[in-house]
């Protein structure tokens, strides 16, 4: 239900933030998995999934969430740019790990 305070622009901005968050999580998970292997990196992967869930729960329970809704357009642009930069750095780091790896 889209109300007067929650428009389609806010929905698209929030969707952009979610997609950017997923890219940020992947940018952490991929190099760690390459460096340490799937078995050793499993704890890190679980932590990188549950930390944002806990942070979102804290935000929803506080009045801070209503203040963030006013800045959602700015946050979506910043998070997208940050996600692209982090994904690029992740790519470079992963390539570096592959070059050093011995098979």
Backbone bond lengths (Angstrom), bond angles and torsions (degrees), N, CA, C in turn:
res aa  C-N    CA-C-N  psi(-1)  N-CA   C-N-CA  omega(-1)  CA-C   N-CA-C  phi
1 X - - - 1.436 - - 1.529 108.73 -
2 X 1.288 115.73 122.20 1.453 120.83 -179.35 1.522 107.78 -99.53
3 X 1.303 114.98 119.45 1.460 120.09 -177.78 1.510 110.47 -103.30
4 X 1.304 115.48 -174.20 1.460 121.12 -179.05 1.528 111.71 -65.39
5 X 1.331 117.80 -35.64 1.457 120.88 -178.09 1.523 112.44 -87.73
6 X 1.304 117.64 -18.78 1.460 121.59 -178.65 1.522 107.55 -118.69
7 X 1.317 117.21 100.43 1.447 121.80 -175.62 1.523 110.72 -99.45
8 X 1.317 114.79 177.32 1.458 120.29 178.90 1.531 110.73 -66.41
9 X 1.323 118.01 -31.00 1.464 121.24 177.02 1.520 110.07 -64.03
10 X 1.329 117.03 -40.58 1.467 120.03 176.71 1.522 110.69 -65.01
11 X 1.327 117.07 -38.30 1.460 120.80 178.92 1.518 110.81 -62.77
12 X 1.325 117.03 -45.77 1.461 120.68 179.44 1.522 110.54 -65.78
13 X 1.318 117.57 -37.63 1.462 120.86 177.56 1.523 111.32 -65.18
14 X 1.318 116.91 -41.72 1.464 120.39 178.16 1.524 110.53 -66.83
15 X 1.320 117.47 -38.68 1.461 121.43 176.31 1.531 110.44 -62.78
16 X 1.316 116.76 -38.69 1.459 121.40 176.50 1.524 110.88 -63.57
17 X 1.316 117.14 -39.95 1.471 121.34 178.36 1.528 110.27 -64.91
18 X 1.319 117.31 -40.98 1.462 120.91 179.87 1.524 110.83 -65.00
19 X 1.327 117.09 -45.41 1.466 120.70 179.19 1.524 110.44 -64.13
20 X 1.317 116.84 -39.89 1.466 120.39 177.12 1.526 110.95 -63.76
21 X 1.328 116.85 -39.08 1.462 120.59 177.01 1.518 112.46 -62.84
22 X 1.323 116.30 -39.56 1.466 120.13 177.63 1.526 110.32 -64.97
23 X 1.326 116.67 -42.43 1.469 119.46 177.04 1.526 111.63 -62.64
24 X 1.334 116.30 -38.43 1.467 119.56 178.11 1.525 111.04 -64.76
25 X 1.334 116.61 -40.77 1.467 119.35 178.13 1.526 110.63 -63.77
26 X 1.321 117.00 -43.16 1.461 120.05 178.32 1.524 111.45 -64.08
27 X 1.316 116.81 -34.02 1.461 118.92 -179.67 1.527 111.73 -68.14
28 X 1.322 117.61 -21.23 1.467 120.44 173.39 1.524 111.45 -87.21
29 X 1.302 117.10 -39.48 1.463 121.83 -171.55 1.528 112.46 -72.15
30 X 1.318 117.51 -41.49 1.465 120.29 -174.58 1.531 112.35 -62.23
31 X 1.329 120.66 -51.65 1.480 118.35 179.21 1.530 113.24 -64.09
32 X 1.321 117.82 -36.13 1.466 120.24 179.59 1.524 109.98 -65.53
33 X 1.323 117.03 -40.61 1.464 120.25 178.53 1.519 111.37 -65.95
34 X 1.311 116.84 -37.64 1.460 119.64 178.90 1.529 110.51 -69.51
35 X 1.311 117.04 -42.40 1.461 121.08 -176.51 1.531 112.54 -69.77
36 X 1.331 116.47 -46.95 1.464 119.55 -172.55 1.519 114.37 -105.70
37 X 1.299 118.92 -9.56 1.449 121.51 -177.50 1.524 110.60 88.46
38 X 1.313 115.60 163.31 1.464 120.95 -174.37 1.523 112.50 -66.78
39 X 1.331 117.61 -37.89 1.464 119.93 -176.85 1.525 112.14 -68.35
40 X 1.322 117.47 -44.75 1.460 120.60 -178.33 1.520 112.78 -76.12
41 X 1.318 116.85 -27.91 1.464 120.55 -177.75 1.522 112.62 -85.11
42 X 1.303 118.14 -2.77 1.465 121.57 -176.86 1.530 112.18 -61.04
43 X 1.321 117.71 -39.83 1.475 120.88 179.29 1.523 109.89 -64.33
44 X 1.311 116.72 -42.84 1.466 120.17 178.10 1.525 111.36 -63.81
45 X 1.311 116.78 -40.03 1.464 121.00 179.54 1.526 110.41 -64.22
46 X 1.307 117.87 -41.48 1.469 120.87 178.05 1.524 110.12 -64.88
47 X 1.331 116.80 -41.56 1.469 120.21 179.81 1.525 111.05 -65.15
48 X 1.310 118.16 -40.36 1.457 121.44 -177.12 1.530 111.28 -70.09
49 X 1.309 117.19 -18.81 1.469 120.31 175.74 1.526 110.62 -87.64
50 X 1.326 117.66 -41.61 1.462 119.88 -173.83 1.528 114.50 -82.19
51 X 1.315 118.50 -25.66 1.469 120.09 178.65 1.530 111.54 -62.63
52 X 1.344 119.85 -46.31 1.474 117.73 176.25 1.526 113.58 -64.54
53 X 1.315 117.86 -32.68 1.469 120.31 178.04 1.526 110.21 -64.14
54 X 1.321 117.00 -43.42 1.466 120.81 178.19 1.529 110.41 -65.73
55 X 1.333 116.57 -40.78 1.470 119.94 179.29 1.525 111.32 -64.41
56 X 1.313 118.11 -39.37 1.470 121.43 178.18 1.520 110.52 -66.02
57 X 1.325 117.52 -40.00 1.472 120.18 176.95 1.520 111.58 -62.30
58 X 1.310 116.80 -40.30 1.471 119.79 178.30 1.522 110.26 -65.64
59 X 1.328 116.76 -40.68 1.465 119.86 179.38 1.527 112.13 -64.87
60 X 1.331 117.13 -40.66 1.458 120.25 -179.75 1.522 112.26 -67.78
61 X 1.316 118.12 -30.64 1.456 121.23 -178.77 1.527 112.80 -80.52
62 X 1.312 117.31 -19.40 1.464 120.82 179.49 1.525 110.43 -97.17
63 X 1.298 115.72 165.47 1.461 120.13 175.60 1.520 111.04 -78.46
64 X 1.320 117.79 -3.04 1.444 121.98 178.85 1.524 111.42 -63.32
65 X 1.326 117.01 -29.31 1.465 120.94 -178.74 1.520 111.67 -62.81
66 X 1.301 118.31 -38.72 1.465 120.28 179.40 1.519 111.24 -66.72
67 X 1.323 117.59 -32.88 1.459 120.88 175.92 1.530 111.33 -71.10
68 X 1.332 116.64 -34.61 1.457 119.89 179.39 1.524 111.84 -71.80
69 X 1.317 117.29 -27.08 1.460 120.47 179.61 1.523 111.22 -64.92
70 X 1.317 116.60 -27.91 1.459 120.23 177.46 1.528 111.34 -71.80
71 X 1.305 117.58 -28.20 1.464 122.65 -178.05 1.521 113.30 -101.89
72 X 1.323 117.82 18.41 1.456 121.20 -170.84 1.531 112.13 -64.53
73 X 1.308 118.68 -33.61 1.462 119.80 179.78 1.520 111.34 -67.30
74 X 1.307 116.93 -43.50 1.463 120.84 178.47 1.526 111.21 -66.16
75 X 1.318 116.20 -41.88 1.467 120.80 179.78 1.524 110.87 -63.73
76 X 1.336 117.48 -37.60 1.466 119.97 -179.49 1.523 111.47 -66.46
77 X 1.317 117.72 -38.66 1.466 120.51 178.54 1.524 110.51 -68.49
78 X 1.320 116.98 -44.78 1.466 121.15 -179.69 1.529 110.59 -64.70
79 X 1.332 117.42 -42.03 1.459 120.00 -178.59 1.519 111.48 -67.67
80 X 1.327 117.66 -34.80 1.466 119.73 178.29 1.526 110.63 -66.89
81 X 1.326 117.21 -44.93 1.464 120.89 178.99 1.526 110.30 -63.68
82 X 1.317 117.05 -42.86 1.464 121.42 178.25 1.530 111.36 -63.04
83 X 1.328 117.28 -39.67 1.465 121.15 179.93 1.522 111.09 -65.63
84 X 1.318 117.31 -40.90 1.464 120.25 179.21 1.522 110.78 -65.26
85 X 1.321 117.33 -43.34 1.463 121.22 179.13 1.534 110.38 -64.30
86 X 1.332 116.49 -44.50 1.464 120.07 179.87 1.525 111.39 -64.76
87 X 1.327 117.55 -38.38 1.464 120.36 179.85 1.531 110.19 -67.51
88 X 1.327 117.57 -37.20 1.461 120.76 176.85 1.527 110.67 -64.92
89 X 1.329 116.91 -46.12 1.465 120.40 177.95 1.527 111.42 -63.07
90 X 1.321 116.44 -36.41 1.455 121.15 176.72 1.523 110.91 -63.19
91 X 1.325 115.59 -41.24 1.464 120.05 178.22 1.524 110.66 -61.84
92 X 1.333 116.40 -46.60 1.461 120.35 179.77 1.531 111.35 -62.53
93 X 1.316 116.81 -41.71 1.461 121.33 179.09 1.528 110.99 -65.64
94 X 1.327 117.13 -41.06 1.461 120.77 178.98 1.520 111.18 -64.44
95 X 1.316 117.60 -40.76 1.465 120.99 177.39 1.527 109.99 -62.86
96 X 1.325 116.50 -41.09 1.456 120.48 178.73 1.535 110.60 -62.74
97 X 1.333 117.87 -41.46 1.466 121.05 178.49 1.528 110.96 -65.17
98 X 1.336 117.06 -39.74 1.460 119.84 178.96 1.517 111.84 -65.82
99 X 1.324 117.35 -38.11 1.461 120.23 -179.85 1.527 111.90 -66.57
100 X 1.336 117.57 -32.64 1.455 121.56 -179.82 1.529 113.38 -84.15
101 X 1.328 116.35 -15.42 1.461 120.55 -175.43 1.536 110.59 -73.47
102 X 1.321 115.08 139.76 1.448 121.45 178.05 1.517 109.17 -107.99
103 X 1.301 116.22 132.22 1.473 120.48 -179.44 1.489 111.61 -110.20
